[in-house]
Amino acid sequence: METADQLKKLVKEQYTEIAEQDKASNQSSCCGSGCCSDEVYNIMSEDYAGLKGYNPDADLGLGCGLPTQFARIRKGDTVLDLGSGAGNDCFIARAETGDTGKVIGVDMTEAMIAKARANAEKLGLNNVEFRLGEIEALPVGVGTIDVVVSNCVLNLVPDKKKAFSEINRVLKPGGHFSISDIVLVGELPDSILKTAELYAGCVAGAIQKDAYLGMVREAGFENITLQKEKAISIPDDILAHYLSPEQLEEFKHSGTGIYSITVYAEKKKDACCDKDTCCK
């Protein structure tokens, strides 16, 4: 089994490669995983084109939801995007928060940060910035963020409990998040879970939906709401790379489900003050 550091290294390598590809290539390779399919185009991503602030140069086709659409961003808010990639959700969030707000994107891949900064420079935006860092140790101050968004990224984070703890730390009391992610209902076969390419492709890094929501509760959030949920189907020609014909049929009839969910939750308004959390 890979260690957390090995998984991070794998994901970083995969997404460095993805940063150099175009949207069509990424979508047709299952979130950039390289597991090409004749059927896979657009099964993961959502259509951003109609949203204010959308910039095609920043859209790598890697998302599994539209968290900014549900994030209740207000003018003047400070918004944090986790796993910001080329900046797609940041630029849409910036259209919501306006000139008086601020948007921060955090990504652990240098190539993605460079691409996002170049996109921001082309757009002439001076209140969108991108920081290199990991979600389990965010380069963001305590209690400084109004809204956190993230799109199909936390499933790739080895220590999800620490990630939700960090989200709680950086949010202001009463602040909230809207996160799109991939979760499971039932167990995926081991042959898929152990496949590195599919792990970086947004599916095999996912955990059970009940466990995911449980981590949100354990991190101290309240008013937890599923804003959107849809089933994700992995095409047979991808599964055939990892399963025998008999295993494939068994898997298809097992009741196992892969879902894209968008989760909303709020930090308690009376969150306690200490060295890690701040009341304002």
Backbone bond lengths (Angstrom), bond angles and torsions (degrees), N, CA, C in turn:
res aa  C-N    CA-C-N  psi(-1)  N-CA   C-N-CA  omega(-1)  CA-C   N-CA-C  phi
1 M - - - 1.474 - - 1.528 109.72 -
2 E 1.341 116.19 137.51 1.446 119.83 -179.38 1.527 110.74 -70.62
3 T 1.320 116.57 145.15 1.454 121.11 173.72 1.521 108.99 -78.99
4 A 1.343 115.71 168.60 1.463 120.02 178.72 1.524 110.87 -59.18
5 D 1.332 117.02 -41.12 1.463 120.41 179.93 1.525 111.03 -65.24
6 Q 1.330 116.87 -38.84 1.467 120.10 178.24 1.523 111.41 -65.37
7 L 1.331 116.27 -39.96 1.459 119.69 179.10 1.527 110.96 -66.33
8 K 1.326 116.26 -40.69 1.463 119.39 177.81 1.530 110.42 -62.79
9 K 1.319 116.32 -41.86 1.461 120.81 179.06 1.533 110.30 -62.01
10 L 1.321 116.01 -42.85 1.457 120.81 178.79 1.520 111.79 -61.05
11 V 1.336 115.50 -49.72 1.464 119.84 -179.02 1.523 110.69 -62.62
12 K 1.331 116.43 -41.47 1.467 120.26 179.53 1.522 111.00 -61.61
13 E 1.326 116.85 -42.65 1.467 120.32 178.18 1.524 111.17 -63.64
14 Q 1.329 115.94 -44.57 1.463 119.83 -179.50 1.529 111.43 -61.56
15 Y 1.339 115.96 -44.33 1.459 118.58 -175.18 1.529 112.79 -80.19
16 T 1.293 117.65 -18.36 1.465 119.50 168.35 1.522 109.47 -65.84
17 E 1.326 115.75 -42.57 1.468 120.12 177.33 1.516 110.94 -65.21
18 I 1.330 116.12 -41.82 1.463 120.89 -179.44 1.525 111.25 -61.81
19 A 1.333 117.22 -36.00 1.463 120.83 -178.51 1.518 112.20 -59.40
20 E 1.332 116.00 -24.72 1.463 120.37 -179.11 1.521 112.82 -92.89
21 Q 1.347 117.50 -3.13 1.460 121.16 -179.56 1.523 110.52 -97.92
22 D 1.330 115.82 165.00 1.455 119.37 176.40 1.525 109.49 -91.96
23 K 1.343 116.02 172.49 1.458 121.60 -176.01 1.519 112.29 -60.12
24 A 1.323 117.40 -44.03 1.463 120.80 -177.44 1.523 111.36 -62.05
25 S 1.335 116.36 -40.20 1.464 120.07 179.37 1.521 110.92 -65.59
26 N 1.341 117.12 -40.72 1.447 120.37 -179.09 1.520 111.77 -67.97
27 Q 1.320 117.30 -43.88 1.457 120.19 -179.85 1.518 111.48 -64.03
28 S 1.326 116.94 -38.33 1.453 119.79 -176.24 1.514 112.66 -81.24
29 S 1.347 117.32 0.69 1.455 120.14 176.87 1.525 111.96 -120.30
30 C 1.340 116.76 30.24 1.461 121.68 173.77 1.527 111.39 57.64
31 C 1.326 115.44 67.37 1.466 120.83 -177.81 1.512 112.00 60.72
32 G 1.327 116.64 36.13 1.447 120.00 174.95 1.500 115.02 77.86
33 S 1.323 118.04 13.43 1.455 119.54 -173.51 1.513 113.77 -78.84
34 G 1.301 117.75 -17.03 1.452 120.21 -178.71 1.514 113.61 90.52
35 C 1.343 117.23 -1.80 1.460 119.92 179.88 1.525 108.88 -88.46
36 C 1.299 115.96 75.28 1.466 121.21 -168.92 1.527 112.30 -62.24
37 S 1.335 115.42 147.87 1.456 122.07 -179.05 1.513 109.84 -145.78
38 D 1.323 115.99 147.25 1.455 120.10 173.67 1.521 110.94 -76.71
39 E 1.345 116.99 -15.65 1.460 121.06 -173.82 1.521 114.22 -108.02
40 V 1.333 117.62 -12.01 1.447 120.01 -164.13 1.528 114.70 -77.51
41 Y 1.295 119.95 -14.99 1.467 121.97 -172.54 1.529 111.55 -52.73
42 N 1.324 114.73 122.34 1.455 123.93 173.72 1.527 115.04 70.37
43 I 1.349 119.23 15.04 1.459 117.84 177.50 1.520 111.40 -74.08
44 M 1.338 117.73 -25.16 1.453 120.02 -176.72 1.521 112.71 -96.07
45 S 1.317 116.67 -43.74 1.458 120.00 -168.04 1.522 112.49 -84.21
46 E 1.320 114.35 160.44 1.458 122.74 175.06 1.524 108.34 -108.28
47 D 1.325 115.67 162.61 1.454 120.73 -178.16 1.527 109.87 -89.64
48 Y 1.323 115.63 111.94 1.456 122.19 179.70 1.529 113.26 -88.39
49 A 1.323 117.33 -12.63 1.460 121.40 -163.95 1.528 113.83 -54.99
50 G 1.321 117.70 -28.86 1.456 120.00 -177.59 1.512 114.84 -88.41
51 L 1.340 117.80 -0.54 1.456 120.46 -177.19 1.523 111.58 -89.74
52 K 1.325 115.66 139.41 1.460 121.74 178.17 1.524 109.78 -61.21
53 G 1.325 116.61 135.14 1.454 121.62 179.60 1.514 113.96 92.28
54 Y 1.333 117.17 -4.79 1.465 120.47 -178.18 1.521 111.26 -62.61
55 N 1.333 115.34 133.68 1.459 121.63 178.07 1.519 109.21 -127.95
56 P 1.342 118.89 113.26 1.471 121.04 -175.62 1.526 113.80 -57.22
57 D 1.326 117.93 -32.58 1.464 120.53 -179.69 1.527 112.62 -64.35
58 A 1.334 116.51 -23.05 1.464 120.98 -178.11 1.523 112.90 -96.19
59 D 1.320 117.22 -4.17 1.461 121.81 -176.62 1.524 109.81 -95.87
60 L 1.325 116.85 106.26 1.468 121.83 179.03 1.523 112.30 -96.45
61 G 1.334 116.81 4.29 1.454 120.26 176.92 1.509 114.13 69.90
62 L 1.345 117.82 31.89 1.464 121.13 -173.50 1.518 113.66 -105.66
63 G 1.307 118.59 -6.46 1.456 120.68 -174.57 1.515 113.17 -77.47
64 C 1.356 115.33 164.37 1.461 120.63 175.03 1.517 110.67 -126.25
65 G 1.330 116.70 15.81 1.457 121.36 178.99 1.515 109.95 -171.48
66 L 1.338 114.82 -171.82 1.466 121.63 177.93 1.531 108.29 -128.68
67 P 1.327 117.97 68.54 1.469 119.70 -174.12 1.519 113.82 -60.08
68 T 1.332 116.98 -34.74 1.465 119.05 -179.45 1.523 111.55 -64.17
69 Q 1.327 116.99 -27.16 1.470 120.90 179.38 1.527 111.29 -67.81
70 F 1.322 116.68 -26.34 1.460 121.95 -176.18 1.522 113.30 -107.53
71 A 1.332 118.11 0.26 1.468 121.45 -165.59 1.526 114.92 -82.46
72 R 1.320 118.51 -4.19 1.468 121.41 176.52 1.527 111.69 54.97
73 I 1.330 115.19 44.58 1.465 121.29 179.50 1.524 109.38 -76.01
74 R 1.323 116.04 133.97 1.461 121.43 179.78 1.534 110.32 -112.17
75 K 1.313 114.71 159.91 1.459 120.12 176.32 1.526 109.73 -56.63
76 G 1.325 115.98 132.84 1.453 120.83 178.09 1.513 115.19 88.41
77 D 1.328 117.89 -4.73 1.465 120.63 179.70 1.530 111.69 -68.41
78 T 1.326 114.95 152.09 1.458 121.39 167.62 1.522 107.29 -99.60
79 V 1.331 115.99 120.08 1.464 122.27 -173.15 1.526 109.35 -114.89
80 L 1.324 116.36 138.16 1.459 122.47 177.65 1.528 108.86 -117.62
81 D 1.340 116.16 126.92 1.462 121.96 176.49 1.526 109.09 -108.14
82 L 1.322 116.52 122.29 1.462 122.49 -178.09 1.517 110.18 -92.99
83 G 1.339 116.37 123.52 1.455 120.55 -175.33 1.514 109.77 71.82
84 S 1.315 115.82 57.81 1.470 122.04 -166.88 1.520 114.37 -75.58
85 G 1.331 118.94 -12.20 1.462 120.30 176.13 1.507 112.49 56.36
86 A 1.319 116.04 -132.13 1.459 121.44 -179.12 1.525 113.23 -84.92
87 G 1.346 116.75 3.52 1.459 120.33 172.85 1.506 116.58 103.90
88 N 1.327 118.45 6.77 1.460 121.66 -173.18 1.526 112.85 -54.28
89 D 1.333 117.60 -57.16 1.467 120.09 -177.95 1.520 111.71 -68.31
90 C 1.331 117.61 -29.72 1.466 120.13 178.06 1.526 111.63 -63.44
91 F 1.318 116.88 -42.20 1.461 119.72 -177.51 1.528 111.23 -71.13
92 I 1.319 116.77 -32.34 1.466 119.47 175.61 1.527 110.13 -72.03
93 A 1.329 116.99 -39.74 1.465 120.37 175.82 1.516 110.86 -62.50
94 R 1.332 116.69 -37.32 1.466 120.88 179.80 1.533 111.19 -63.90
95 A 1.322 117.24 -33.68 1.463 120.93 176.77 1.530 110.86 -65.27
96 E 1.344 116.86 -27.63 1.461 121.03 179.24 1.529 111.99 -84.57
97 T 1.319 117.36 -41.88 1.466 120.62 -175.73 1.528 112.29 -80.74
98 G 1.350 117.10 -21.63 1.456 121.37 173.41 1.517 114.76 75.22
99 D 1.323 114.72 -171.04 1.467 121.03 -176.86 1.517 112.82 -66.07
100 T 1.346 117.05 -26.98 1.461 120.50 -175.14 1.526 112.79 -87.15
101 G 1.327 117.40 -7.49 1.449 121.29 179.51 1.510 112.05 -99.61
102 K 1.326 114.91 -169.27 1.449 120.77 -179.93 1.524 108.70 -148.77
103 V 1.327 116.01 144.01 1.468 121.43 177.55 1.520 108.46 -126.72
104 I 1.321 115.70 130.66 1.465 122.55 177.97 1.520 108.59 -119.63
105 G 1.317 116.59 128.05 1.451 121.26 173.97 1.513 109.61 -109.48
106 V 1.333 116.77 136.09 1.466 122.01 177.75 1.527 108.62 -120.41
107 D 1.319 116.41 130.88 1.463 121.61 177.43 1.530 108.09 -146.52
108 M 1.341 116.89 148.12 1.466 119.06 -177.86 1.522 112.82 -93.95
109 T 1.337 117.32 0.93 1.458 121.18 -176.88 1.528 110.15 -105.80
110 E 1.322 116.22 118.34 1.463 120.96 -177.03 1.518 112.40 -57.43
111 A 1.339 116.97 -39.86 1.464 120.28 -178.77 1.526 111.74 -63.94
112 M 1.330 116.76 -36.51 1.466 120.06 177.71 1.521 110.84 -69.12
113 I 1.324 117.16 -42.09 1.464 120.64 178.32 1.526 109.99 -59.91
114 A 1.320 117.12 -44.47 1.462 121.04 179.68 1.521 110.99 -61.89
115 K 1.321 116.75 -42.19 1.464 121.08 -179.78 1.524 110.64 -65.86
116 A 1.336 116.87 -42.56 1.457 120.84 -179.90 1.525 111.74 -65.39
117 R 1.332 116.51 -42.62 1.469 119.36 178.94 1.521 111.58 -63.98
118 A 1.317 116.54 -38.20 1.463 120.10 177.71 1.525 110.27 -64.67
119 N 1.325 117.47 -39.70 1.465 121.01 178.07 1.525 111.20 -65.20
120 A 1.333 116.79 -42.10 1.469 120.41 178.95 1.523 111.08 -63.67
121 E 1.326 115.64 -38.92 1.465 119.65 179.18 1.530 110.82 -65.06
122 K 1.316 116.68 -41.19 1.469 119.90 178.61 1.524 111.25 -63.88
123 L 1.336 116.48 -33.16 1.460 120.56 -179.88 1.525 112.55 -82.88
124 G 1.332 117.38 -10.11 1.457 121.74 179.09 1.516 113.80 68.72
125 L 1.338 117.43 33.47 1.458 121.53 -177.32 1.528 109.74 -94.56
126 N 1.330 116.19 126.00 1.467 120.00 -178.71 1.524 112.76 -106.64
127 N 1.320 117.71 3.34 1.474 119.73 176.99 1.524 111.71 -122.03
128 V 1.335 115.54 26.80 1.461 122.27 171.18 1.527 107.21 -125.39
129 E 1.323 116.82 124.06 1.466 119.51 179.24 1.528 110.04 -131.98
130 F 1.322 114.80 155.78 1.460 120.90 -177.31 1.528 108.78 -125.28
131 R 1.339 115.22 129.89 1.454 121.82 -176.60 1.530 109.98 -120.10
132 L 1.319 115.32 137.04 1.457 121.37 176.19 1.521 108.59 -79.63
133 G 1.326 116.65 126.84 1.457 119.39 179.66 1.509 111.81 175.93
134 E 1.328 115.56 173.13 1.456 122.17 -179.84 1.520 110.50 -106.90
135 I 1.324 115.81 149.86 1.456 121.09 -176.57 1.523 111.26 -67.75
136 E 1.350 117.64 -29.57 1.463 119.66 178.59 1.529 112.61 -75.86
137 A 1.316 117.58 -7.61 1.469 121.78 177.86 1.528 107.41 -148.64
138 L 1.310 116.27 71.71 1.461 121.15 -171.24 1.530 112.15 -66.39
139 P 1.332 116.98 134.78 1.463 121.20 175.98 1.531 111.26 -81.23
140 V 1.321 114.76 57.98 1.469 122.69 -173.53 1.520 108.10 -141.18
141 G 1.322 116.73 141.02 1.456 121.28 -177.16 1.515 113.95 -71.40
142 V 1.330 115.32 161.15 1.462 122.99 179.06 1.526 110.38 -65.87
143 G 1.335 116.87 132.22 1.463 121.81 172.29 1.513 115.09 59.60
144 T 1.332 117.39 38.33 1.472 120.22 -176.39 1.533 113.58 -112.08
145 I 1.321 118.31 -4.14 1.464 122.02 -171.11 1.527 111.26 -114.23
146 D 1.326 116.23 135.16 1.465 121.24 176.26 1.525 111.95 -85.25
147 V 1.339 115.87 -42.39 1.468 120.88 -174.42 1.524 109.29 -138.76
148 V 1.335 116.47 132.43 1.465 122.41 172.43 1.526 108.62 -109.36
149 V 1.329 116.40 134.42 1.454 121.80 172.33 1.527 108.65 -126.20
150 S 1.316 116.54 158.30 1.456 121.47 175.62 1.516 107.75 -162.80
151 N 1.338 116.43 145.70 1.461 120.51 -173.41 1.523 110.64 -130.89
152 C 1.318 116.38 100.30 1.465 123.41 173.99 1.528 111.69 60.11
153 V 1.346 116.47 47.42 1.462 121.34 -176.52 1.527 112.34 -125.78
154 L 1.330 118.42 -42.94 1.461 120.21 -174.89 1.524 112.39 -61.04
155 N 1.335 117.19 -26.62 1.462 119.02 176.72 1.531 111.96 -63.44
156 L 1.334 117.26 -20.73 1.459 121.74 178.63 1.530 113.04 -90.41
157 V 1.336 116.75 -3.07 1.458 121.43 -177.97 1.528 109.37 -89.55
158 P 1.336 118.85 123.08 1.466 120.02 -178.05 1.532 113.64 -60.65
159 D 1.341 117.04 -45.50 1.467 120.74 -176.83 1.535 109.20 -102.79
160 K 1.326 115.66 84.37 1.465 120.17 -176.43 1.525 112.25 -70.27
161 K 1.340 117.23 -31.55 1.461 119.33 177.34 1.531 110.49 -62.26
162 K 1.325 115.96 -42.76 1.456 119.70 177.81 1.524 110.78 -65.42
163 A 1.332 117.19 -36.40 1.458 120.70 179.17 1.529 110.77 -62.42
164 F 1.328 117.63 -45.31 1.467 119.61 179.25 1.525 111.18 -69.08
165 S 1.322 117.03 -32.15 1.463 120.14 174.86 1.527 110.71 -63.58
166 E 1.326 116.51 -40.53 1.454 121.11 178.48 1.532 111.37 -66.52
167 I 1.322 116.46 -38.93 1.470 119.98 177.04 1.529 109.39 -60.60
168 N 1.332 115.86 -43.81 1.464 120.22 178.47 1.523 110.65 -62.21
169 R 1.325 116.34 -40.98 1.475 120.60 -178.24 1.513 112.32 -61.51
170 V 1.318 117.79 -43.98 1.468 120.20 -172.92 1.520 113.06 -83.03
171 L 1.338 117.59 -21.04 1.464 119.66 179.38 1.527 111.42 -72.08
172 K 1.314 115.53 145.37 1.454 120.47 169.76 1.529 109.08 -70.83
173 P 1.325 118.10 150.41 1.471 118.91 172.70 1.530 109.79 -53.97
174 G 1.329 116.27 130.59 1.458 121.25 -175.46 1.508 113.84 86.94
175 G 1.344 117.46 -9.19 1.458 120.84 175.60 1.526 110.87 -70.51
176 H 1.307 116.41 170.97 1.458 118.67 -174.54 1.521 111.50 -146.80
177 F 1.340 115.41 167.37 1.459 120.40 173.46 1.515 110.74 -128.76
178 S 1.333 114.36 156.61 1.468 122.87 170.16 1.518 106.26 -135.47
179 I 1.332 115.69 112.11 1.460 121.56 -172.07 1.521 110.70 -124.46
180 S 1.326 116.34 127.13 1.463 121.60 171.77 1.522 108.72 -96.15
181 D 1.330 116.23 137.17 1.454 119.65 -176.03 1.523 110.11 -157.82
182 I 1.335 114.63 171.79 1.454 121.84 177.35 1.520 109.09 -105.85
183 V 1.337 116.87 131.12 1.464 122.15 177.60 1.524 109.01 -132.89
184 L 1.336 114.80 168.75 1.463 121.32 -178.26 1.517 111.03 -118.24
185 V 1.316 115.00 151.77 1.458 122.66 165.81 1.525 105.50 -124.94
186 G 1.337 117.09 109.54 1.454 120.98 -170.49 1.526 109.91 92.07
187 E 1.323 116.29 170.04 1.458 121.71 -172.44 1.533 112.09 -98.69
188 L 1.334 116.18 131.07 1.457 120.79 171.52 1.534 109.48 -73.97
189 P 1.332 117.62 148.84 1.471 119.75 176.28 1.523 111.36 -59.06
190 D 1.344 115.53 147.20 1.466 121.00 -179.46 1.520 112.42 -57.05
191 S 1.339 116.88 -34.07 1.467 119.75 -177.37 1.521 111.38 -63.09
192 I 1.325 117.91 -29.41 1.464 121.44 176.86 1.527 109.77 -81.44
193 L 1.318 116.54 -43.96 1.461 119.78 -178.56 1.522 112.15 -59.85
194 K 1.314 117.08 -31.51 1.457 121.27 -177.23 1.525 113.01 -88.89
195 T 1.299 117.19 1.98 1.456 120.29 -177.76 1.525 110.13 -87.56
196 A 1.317 117.33 112.41 1.463 121.38 -174.00 1.517 112.36 -60.83
197 E 1.326 116.67 -41.43 1.458 119.38 -177.64 1.523 111.31 -62.20
198 L 1.329 116.81 -41.56 1.454 119.12 -178.91 1.516 110.94 -72.94
199 Y 1.358 116.36 -29.41 1.467 118.79 174.94 1.517 110.40 -58.87
200 A 1.322 116.85 -48.45 1.458 120.23 178.90 1.509 111.23 -70.76
201 G 1.335 116.84 -13.64 1.450 121.70 179.38 1.502 114.32 -92.04
202 C 1.326 119.01 20.76 1.461 123.42 165.06 1.514 116.15 84.99
203 V 1.319 119.89 3.70 1.460 119.40 -176.74 1.523 111.98 -113.56
204 A 1.331 118.26 -56.60 1.453 120.06 -170.73 1.521 113.06 -73.56
205 G 1.318 119.48 -9.59 1.459 121.57 173.76 1.512 112.56 -85.20
206 A 1.334 116.75 -4.20 1.455 120.86 -177.74 1.520 111.34 -75.04
207 I 1.333 116.01 157.43 1.460 122.13 176.85 1.528 108.89 -119.77
208 Q 1.317 116.06 174.79 1.454 120.90 179.74 1.531 111.01 -61.71
209 K 1.340 115.67 141.77 1.465 120.63 -177.64 1.533 111.44 -58.00
210 D 1.324 117.87 -44.18 1.465 120.29 -179.15 1.525 111.18 -63.10
211 A 1.336 116.46 -38.87 1.465 119.85 178.29 1.522 110.97 -66.80
212 Y 1.323 116.81 -39.65 1.466 122.50 179.55 1.539 109.70 -60.50
213 L 1.332 116.31 -50.98 1.460 120.25 -179.02 1.524 110.72 -66.71
214 G 1.340 115.99 -31.77 1.459 119.73 176.32 1.518 112.03 -63.34
215 M 1.335 117.32 -38.23 1.459 121.01 177.75 1.527 111.19 -64.52
216 V 1.321 116.39 -36.55 1.463 120.45 177.55 1.526 109.87 -62.34
217 R 1.338 116.53 -45.01 1.468 120.64 178.75 1.524 110.97 -64.54
218 E 1.334 116.26 -43.92 1.468 120.34 -177.58 1.523 111.88 -64.83
219 A 1.330 117.06 -26.23 1.459 120.56 178.87 1.525 112.37 -77.10
220 G 1.336 116.53 -4.26 1.460 119.99 174.54 1.513 115.57 99.03
221 F 1.331 117.89 9.84 1.463 120.48 -179.88 1.527 111.17 -81.25
222 E 1.327 115.48 158.16 1.458 121.46 178.11 1.523 110.11 -133.15
223 N 1.336 115.29 173.31 1.473 121.97 -177.56 1.534 111.28 52.58
224 I 1.328 115.60 45.10 1.468 121.54 -178.91 1.529 109.06 -73.05
225 T 1.332 115.63 127.52 1.460 121.32 -174.87 1.517 110.30 -137.16
226 L 1.334 116.82 135.42 1.466 120.80 169.37 1.516 107.80 -84.37
227 Q 1.325 116.54 108.50 1.457 120.88 -177.80 1.527 112.20 -81.47
228 K 1.332 116.70 -26.87 1.455 120.51 179.44 1.518 108.63 -159.21
229 E 1.327 117.10 146.65 1.459 122.12 177.55 1.519 108.66 -149.68
230 K 1.329 116.23 130.67 1.467 119.38 176.67 1.520 109.87 -145.99
231 A 1.308 115.56 148.06 1.462 120.98 179.74 1.521 110.20 -75.44
232 I 1.339 116.07 142.87 1.458 123.53 174.99 1.522 108.01 -113.97
233 S 1.323 116.78 129.06 1.457 120.79 178.96 1.528 109.96 -108.53
234 I 1.336 115.75 129.97 1.457 119.89 173.56 1.524 107.65 -90.53
235 P 1.316 119.14 121.78 1.461 121.23 -177.86 1.523 113.26 -58.72
236 D 1.326 115.30 150.04 1.466 120.66 -178.01 1.516 112.40 -58.23
237 D 1.351 117.58 -35.55 1.464 118.19 -175.76 1.517 112.68 -72.04
238 I 1.347 117.84 -17.46 1.463 120.69 169.86 1.526 109.54 -80.70
239 L 1.324 116.57 -49.00 1.459 120.13 -178.39 1.524 112.07 -59.06
240 A 1.332 116.18 -31.67 1.464 120.18 -178.00 1.525 112.41 -64.15
241 H 1.339 117.32 -19.54 1.464 120.43 176.05 1.526 111.44 -70.95
242 Y 1.322 117.33 -22.48 1.459 121.56 -171.28 1.524 113.80 -119.13
243 L 1.337 117.82 -15.71 1.456 122.08 -176.94 1.520 110.92 -126.22
244 S 1.313 116.04 145.62 1.463 120.22 171.78 1.525 108.46 -71.26
245 P 1.343 118.35 164.02 1.468 119.67 178.14 1.528 112.41 -54.61
246 E 1.335 117.11 -38.68 1.461 120.42 179.62 1.534 110.85 -67.76
247 Q 1.343 115.67 -43.15 1.465 120.10 178.59 1.528 111.20 -64.73
248 L 1.322 115.49 -37.38 1.464 119.84 179.44 1.520 111.16 -61.73
249 E 1.322 117.18 -46.41 1.458 120.73 179.65 1.526 110.80 -64.35
250 E 1.332 115.93 -40.46 1.463 119.83 178.97 1.527 110.51 -63.29
251 F 1.337 115.76 -42.66 1.464 120.16 179.74 1.527 111.58 -63.22
252 K 1.334 116.68 -42.73 1.466 121.06 -177.07 1.529 112.36 -64.95
253 H 1.328 116.67 -25.01 1.464 120.70 -178.46 1.525 112.42 -108.44
254 S 1.323 116.15 14.33 1.468 119.63 -174.73 1.522 113.39 -85.67
255 G 1.334 117.02 -14.43 1.459 119.88 -175.81 1.517 113.30 86.38
256 T 1.326 116.48 -2.37 1.463 119.64 177.47 1.522 110.24 -64.52
257 G 1.324 116.58 135.72 1.456 120.07 -179.81 1.516 112.02 -126.73
258 I 1.321 116.15 144.24 1.461 123.83 174.42 1.527 106.17 -116.41
259 Y 1.317 116.67 125.53 1.456 120.29 -172.54 1.524 111.86 -129.47
260 S 1.310 114.80 145.35 1.456 121.89 166.02 1.520 107.10 -95.26
261 I 1.323 116.02 124.83 1.460 120.02 177.85 1.524 109.66 -124.68
262 T 1.311 115.74 151.80 1.459 121.76 169.85 1.521 107.04 -119.41
263 V 1.335 115.84 118.52 1.463 123.13 -173.53 1.523 109.99 -110.84
264 Y 1.321 115.82 133.77 1.462 123.11 175.67 1.526 108.41 -113.47
265 A 1.324 117.16 139.45 1.466 121.08 174.12 1.522 109.48 -156.00
266 E 1.324 115.72 157.67 1.462 121.86 -177.28 1.528 111.16 -119.53
267 K 1.331 115.48 143.72 1.460 120.72 170.05 1.529 108.10 -77.74
268 K 1.307 116.49 139.35 1.458 120.14 -178.33 1.526 111.48 -59.32
269 K 1.317 115.56 138.58 1.462 120.02 -178.65 1.516 112.31 -67.28
270 D 1.339 116.88 -26.46 1.459 120.81 -179.48 1.514 111.87 -103.35
271 A 1.360 116.13 31.47 1.471 120.39 179.96 1.530 109.69 -56.13
272 C 1.332 115.74 138.18 1.464 121.09 -175.19 1.532 111.92 -71.95
273 C 1.308 115.06 152.01 1.463 120.41 178.47 1.526 110.05 -97.55
274 D 1.299 116.07 129.19 1.464 122.12 168.78 1.523 107.66 -154.25
275 K 1.296 117.73 -161.82 1.470 119.96 -175.54 1.513 112.78 -68.94
276 D 1.341 117.17 -18.63 1.468 120.09 -177.56 1.516 113.77 -107.23
277 T 1.329 118.14 -21.56 1.457 120.90 179.86 1.519 109.40 -129.03
278 C 1.311 116.04 156.13 1.461 120.04 -172.44 1.523 111.41 -136.71
279 C 1.315 117.46 135.69 1.459 122.41 173.64 1.525 108.99 -101.12
280 K 1.322 114.85 133.38 1.472 118.56 178.12 1.516 109.31 -132.98
